[in-house]
Amino acid sequence: MKRNIILGCVALAFLASCNKDKEIIKSIQDYNAEMETKGYHFGDEIKLPQVVLDNAESVSISFGETETPNTKIDPAHYVLGNNDITFNIKTKSGKMLYQDASITVLANKPEQNIAYDLVAEYPHNPQYFTQGFELDGNTVYESVGQLGESKMMKYTLGQTTPSVSIPQGNDIFSEGSTLVGDKVYQLTWQNKLGYIYHKSDLSLVSQFDYPSEIAEGWGLTYDGKDLIVSDGTSNLYFVNPNDTTKVVKRIGVAGSELVYGQLNELEYHQGFIYANVWQQPVVIKINPKTGEVVAKYDFTKIAQQNTKGSDDVLNGVTFKGENMLVTGKNWNKIYEVKLK
């Protein structure tokens, strides 16, 4: 009888311990779900639930191979945007519990809303499903998408007929493009490859693979050193144009209230990255060192004149001197605006 009582007590203690472990994990899950919506800012503290504090001997946070006991949102460990982490909880009974989580970090300063004046309009062929858009002098370099219709081309601003047009195969969906010296780089959407052309006549120089870390090719620009690639997420990837198989660095893009996902067409201008957000009539200005969104341009009035469905959206940003040029997929105009 005594043996049965002891075994029963052990079983009850084990059951109580298991229930407490589940309670600890559930409290972490609930807290993280709440904070994913609210987000953190640098300097904030991760406020662990009381049940964790009452039952944990120690708590640490892992970032891949890095681990820290610090629960403060420190830029030494976190970047703007989404951060995948693991909570490592050692209970007072010596058991280790693990819970994966995503920490959303937002910028400390709100982005400015910048006004503009419309100063000029230029014709744009509405058959062009614009994916990459760049101006050099008075020449537009445009990458056009859609299966069976993808191409790389160049034409004079103010005209709609290309001086050179290079079609891609029917299995290619072209994406962003950018100028690198006397070359033009162009991405594809899901083919995991890009093209390099001579800028002068768009004759093909070579193809290149891009890193497996980049799931899809969306936008592309060049900062004078690295290619900058978007993949439809809130991340921007810096890639050496001489070794396109490796990511040099990655930044997440966020403002003070939200993480900006679906980053699409890109442009680098005077130390900042400009990106349009897919299916939104906005262009954001990004600090390339941190990913912080410092300004936003709302082109709703222009987009309303051109967007009739889900595809013909704003998707093209470049600069003509200090003025910005914007256009979109299947739009019939290019708009020149002076930023205030």
WOTAKA-V6127 format. One record per pair of residues at least 12 apart in sequence whose C-alpha atoms are under 10 Angstrom apart, sorted by the first residue. I is the first residue (numbers start at 0). J is the second residue. Records with the same first field share a line. If there is no record, write none. Layout:
# WOTAKA-V6127
I = J  J
This chain:
# WOTAKA-V6127
16 = 92  94
19 = 50  51  54  90
20 = 50  51  54  88  90  94  95  96
21 = 96
22 = 50  51
23 = 48  49  50  51  52  53  54  55  88  90  96  98
24 = 50  51  86  88  96  97  98  99
25 = 98
26 = 47  48  49  50  51
27 = 47  48  50  51  86  98  99  100
28 = 98  99  100
29 = 48
30 = 45  46  47  48  100
31 = 45  47  99  100  101  102  103
32 = 100  101  102
34 = 101  102  103  104
35 = 81  100  101  102  103  104
36 = 102  103  256  257
37 = 103  104  105  256  257
38 = 80  81  102  103  104  105  106  255  256  257  258
39 = 71  72  79  80  102  103  104  105  106  107  255  256
40 = 71  72  73  74  79  103  104  105  106  107  108  255  256
41 = 71  72  73  74  77  78  79  104  105  106  107
42 = 70  71  72  73  74  107
43 = 70  71  72  73  104
44 = 69  70  71  72  73
45 = 69  70  71  72  102
46 = 70  71
47 = 70
51 = 88  89  90
52 = 88  90
53 = 90  91
54 = 88  89  90  91  92
55 = 87  88  89  90  91  92  93  94  95  96
56 = 88  89  90  91  92  93  94
57 = 87  88  89  90  91  93  95
58 = 70  86  87  88  89  90  95  96  97
59 = 85  86  87  88  89  97
60 = 76  84  85  86  87  88  97  98  99  100
61 = 76  83  84  85  86  87  97  99
62 = 76  77  82  83  84  85  86
63 = 83  84  85
65 = 84
66 = 84  85  86  87
67 = 87
68 = 86  87
72 = 102  104
74 = 104  289
77 = 102  103  104  251
78 = 102  103  104  105  106  249  250  251  252  253  289  290  291
79 = 102  103  104  105  106  233  234  250  251  252  253  254  255  258  289  290  291  292
80 = 101  102  103  104  105  106  233  234  250  251  252  253  254  257  258  259  260  290  291
81 = 100  101  102  103  104  105  233  234  251  252  253  258
82 = 100  101  102  103  104  251
83 = 99  100  101  102  103
84 = 98  99  100  101  102
85 = 97  98  99  100  101  102
86 = 98  99  100
87 = 99
103 = 253  257  258
104 = 251  252  253  254  255  256  257  258
105 = 251  252  253  254  255  256  257  258  290  291  292
106 = 252  253  254  255  256  257  258  289  290  291  292  293
107 = 253  254  255  256  291
108 = 254  255  256  291  292  293
109 = 254  255  256  291  292  293  294
110 = 253  254  255  256  283  284  285  291  292  293  294  295
111 = 254  283  284  292  293  294  295  296
112 = 283  293  294  295  296  297
113 = 283  294  295  296  297  338  339
114 = 295  296  297  298  336  337  338  339
115 = 296  297  298  322  323  335  336  337  338  339
116 = 322  335  336  337  338  339
117 = 301  322  323  324  334  335  336  337  338
118 = 322  334  335  336  337
119 = 324  333  334  335  336  337
120 = 157  324  325  332  333  334  335  336
121 = 156  157  158  159  324  326  331  332  333  334  335
122 = 156  157  158  159  330  331  332  333  334
123 = 156  157  158  159  160  326  327  328  329  330  331  332  333  334
124 = 158  159  160  161  328  329  330  331  332  333
125 = 159  305  311  327  328  329  330  331  332
126 = 143  148  328  329  330  331
127 = 141  142  143  144  145  148  149  150  159  327  328  329  330  331
128 = 141  142  143  144  145  148  149  150  173  174  310  311  312  314  327  328  329  330
129 = 141  142  143  144  145  149  173  174  175  264  311  312  313  314  315  326  327  328  329  330
130 = 142  143  144  145  149  151  172  173  174  175  176  185  186  187  188  217  218  219  263  264  265  314  315  327  328
131 = 143  144  151  173  174  175  176  177  185  186  217  218  219  220  263  264  265  266  314  315  316  317
132 = 153  174  175  176  177  218  219  220  264  265  266  314  315  316  317  318  324  325  326  327
133 = 153  175  176  177  178  220  265  266  315  316  317  318  319  324
134 = 153  154  155  156  177  178  316  317  318  319  320  324
135 = 155  156  178  317  318  319  320
136 = 155  156  319  320
137 = 154  155  156  157  319
138 = 153  154  155  156  157  158  161  162
139 = 152  153  154  155  156  157  158  161  317
140 = 152  153  154  155  156  161  163  164  176  177  178  183  198  201
141 = 153  154  161  164  174  175  176  177  185  315
142 = 164  165  173  174  175  176  177  184  185  186  187
143 = 166  167  172  173  174  175  176  328  329
144 = 167  171  172  173  174  175  187  188  328
145 = 169  170  171  172  173  174  188
146 = 167  168  169  170  171  172  173
147 = 166  167  168  169  170  171  172  173
148 = 166  167  168  169  170  171  172  173
149 = 165  166  167  168  169  170  171  172  173  174  187
150 = 164  165  166  167  168  171  172  173  174  185
151 = 163  164  165  166  167  173  174  176  183  184  185  194  196  201
152 = 164  165  166  200  201
153 = 165  198  199  200  201
156 = 333
157 = 332  333
159 = 331  332
162 = 200
163 = 199  200  201  202
164 = 200  201  202
165 = 196  200  201  202  203
170 = 189  190
171 = 186  187  188  189  190  192
172 = 186  187  188  189  190  216
173 = 185  186  187  188  189  190  192  193  194  216  217
174 = 186  187  188  189  193  215  216  217  218  219  263  264
175 = 187  188  193  216  217  218  219  220  228  229  263  264  265  315
176 = 193  194  195  217  218  219  220  221  228  264  265  266
177 = 195  218  219  220  221  226  227  265  266  267
178 = 195  196  197  198  219  220  221  223  226
179 = 195  196  197  198  220  221  222  223  224  225  226  240
180 = 197  198  221  223
181 = 196  197  198  199
182 = 195  196  197  198  199  200  201  202  203  204
183 = 195  196  197  198  199  201  202  203  204
184 = 196  197  198  204  205  206  207  219  220  221  226  240
185 = 206  207  216  217  218  219  220
186 = 206  207  208  209  215  216  217  218  219  228
187 = 215  216  217  218
188 = 214  215  216  217  218  230
189 = 214  215  216  217
190 = 208  209  214  215  216
191 = 207  208  209  210  211  213  214  215  216
192 = 206  207  208  209  210  215  216  243
193 = 205  206  207  208  209  216  243
194 = 206  207  208
195 = 207
207 = 240  241  242  243  244
208 = 242  243  244  245
209 = 228  238  240  242  243  244  245  246
210 = 236  238  242  243  244  245  246
211 = 244  245  246
212 = 230  236  244  245  246
213 = 228  229  230  231  232  234  235  236  244  245  246
214 = 229  230  231  232
215 = 228  229  230  231  232
216 = 228  229  230  231  263
217 = 229  230  231  232  261  262  263  264  265  277
218 = 230  231  235  262  263  264  265  266  274  275  314  315
219 = 235  236  237  263  264  265  266  267  274
220 = 237  264  265  266  267  268  272  273  274
221 = 237  238  239  240  265  266  267  268  272
222 = 237  266  267  268  269  270  271  272  287
223 = 267
224 = 237  238  239  240  241
225 = 237  238  239  240  241  243  246  247  248
226 = 238  239  240  241  243  246  247  267
227 = 239  240  246  247  248  249  265  266  267  272  287
228 = 246  249  262  263  264  265
229 = 260  261  262  263  264  265  274
230 = 260  261  262  263  264
231 = 259  260  261  262  263  264  276  277
232 = 251  252  258  259  260  261  262  263  276
233 = 250  251  252  253  258  259  260  261  262  263  276  290
234 = 249  250  251  252  253  258  259  260  261  262  290
235 = 248  249  250  251  252  262  263  265  272  287  290
236 = 248  249  250  251
237 = 249  250  287
248 = 288
249 = 287  288  289  290
250 = 286  287  288  289  290  291
251 = 287  289  290  291
252 = 283  285  286  287  289  290  291  292
253 = 285  289  290  291  292  293
254 = 283  285  290  291  292  293  294  295
255 = 291  292  293
257 = 292
258 = 291  292
259 = 275  276  283  292
260 = 276  277
261 = 274  275  276  277  278  279
262 = 274  275  276  277  278  282  283
263 = 275  276  277  278  282  313  314  315
264 = 276  277  282  313  314  315  316  317
265 = 282  283  314  315  316  317
266 = 284  315  316  317  318
267 = 284  285  287  316  317  318
268 = 284  317  318  320  321  323
269 = 321
270 = 285  286  287  288
271 = 283  284  285  286  287  288  290  292  293
272 = 284  285  286  287  290  292
273 = 285  286  287  292  294  295  296  316  317
274 = 295  314  315  316  317
275 = 295  296  313  314  315  316  325
276 = 312  313  314
277 = 310  312  313  314
278 = 306  308  309  310  311  312  313  314
279 = 297  298  299  302  312  313  314
280 = 296  297  298  299  300  301  302  303  306  312  313  314  327
281 = 295  296  297  298  299  302  313  314
282 = 294  295  296  297  298  313  314  315  316  325
283 = 295  296  297
284 = 296
296 = 338
298 = 313  325
299 = 313
301 = 313  325  326  332  334
302 = 325  326  327  330
304 = 330  331  332
305 = 326  327  328  329  330  331  332
306 = 327  328  329  330
310 = 327  328  329
311 = 327  328  329  330
312 = 326  327  328  329  330
313 = 325  326  327  328  329  330
314 = 326  327  328  329  330
315 = 327  328  333
316 = 333  334  335
317 = 335
318 = 335  336
319 = 335  336  337
320 = 337
321 = 336  337  338
322 = 334  335  336  337  338  339
323 = 335  336  337  338
324 = 336  337
